[in-house]
């Protein structure tokens, strides 16, 4: 029994080092093709585990998603961190001393003004989430994008499952340039540095509501797939939105209530995939699939 345990442990160690040193030539990423339906775990699996943390991404992978959806922000020491807000949201955050972050102070806890070592001291997994009662509670911190890529690679190699796509949102807007984040060019370059270092260019989609980041990518990194995020209250139609962007992205990603059969047909006519967000019931997922969408982003990847 002891000899068998040692042998099994050795296999895991070998797999780990193979995962860390594997080259793209030996094991190419297996990602959804244009004709394949794309299942995306929103912030990993926000309905089931703390958002944008390794437990959420691991949960989504275990449920078989093809894409991990996540949000990126930048620290004072220029690290790319996964977080929906560029500050510590009071709904999920706890100070290093164990005190809950309050709504009044959350925006003062500006990640762009904090080195990552300080960011990593805050917990974002122990507080019960008021809107996601099924979310498991556990200690968790905001991770570096680079560390999540390494963890995903190791996990999928050891479990011998295909690598996912990464759908990464740039959390920028013109009104908060140089306050909560760098300007688009610097933000994109910092993000692309990680993507290139980890050699996942073919597995990445960059999404944003801020068209400036997508335009910069289109000009400087045309091979990187882009997704145009659209709010539910955007008054423009598809034609006007594309005109404002200036090019046709790989994915059109609207709030799901905007989706109609006509919109789906318009996107497909432009050779553009349509992946609505955030769909959290089986009934709505079925309805959207019947309309012909290319994929769906959900807080509950167990519904796919």
C-alpha positions, 0 to 999 in steps of 0.5 A: 500500500505504501509503495503504491501511494509513493508511485501515485504521488510521483505521477502527480509530481511528474505531471505538475512539472510537465504542466509547468514546462509544457510547450505549445508545440507538444500540447496545443490548447483545445478551445471551442471552435466557431461552430461549438457552443461556448459555456462560460463561467461568470467570474469563474462560478460566482453563484457557487464559489467566491468570484474571481478566485481559484476556487470559483475557476476550479469549480467551473472547470470541474463543471466542464465550461469551455471558457473562464470569464474573469475581470482584470484590474491593475495594482500600484506595482503594475500587477494584473489582478483578478477583481470585478471592481478596482477596489474592495467591494463591501459585499464580499471583502474583509480587512486583514484584521477581520473587520468587514469592509463597509460600503462607506470605505470600499472605494477608498481601498483603491487597488490601483494605489496598493501593491499586490502584497497589500491586496493579498492580505484582504479576504474575499471569500468568507462573508456570506453573499447577500445575492448568492446564497448557494456560494460556498464560503472559504478563505480566498484572496484576489489572485494574480492572473499569472497565478491563475493561468499556472493553476489552470494549466497544472489542474487540467494537465493532471486531470487530463482535460482540455484547456479552456479559453480565458475571457478577460474583461478590462475594467476601465472607463474614461472617467477613472483613467489614472484614478482607478486604473491606467489609461487603455494603452498601458492597461492593455500592454500590462495584460498582454505581457502576462498573456504573452509570457504564459503563451496563451494568446490563442486561448484568450478573448479580451472583452470590454465595455470600454471600446478604447481598449478593444480599439487599441488591441485591434490596432496593436494585437490584431490576432487577439480575439475581442468581445464587445460588451453591451449594457442592457440600457445602451440606446444604440442599435448593432449598426451604431455600436459597430460604427462606434467601435470601428471594426467587427469584433470576434464576439458581440456580448450583450446583456441577455435581455437584448437578444432577439432572433433578429439580433442573432441573425444580424450577428451571424450575417457579420460572421460574429459570434453572439454570447450574452451575459449573465443568464442564470436560469435553465429556462432562459438558457434554453430559450437563448440556445433556441434563438441560436446564440453562440454561447452563454455566460452564467454565474451557475455553470452547473445549469449548462 
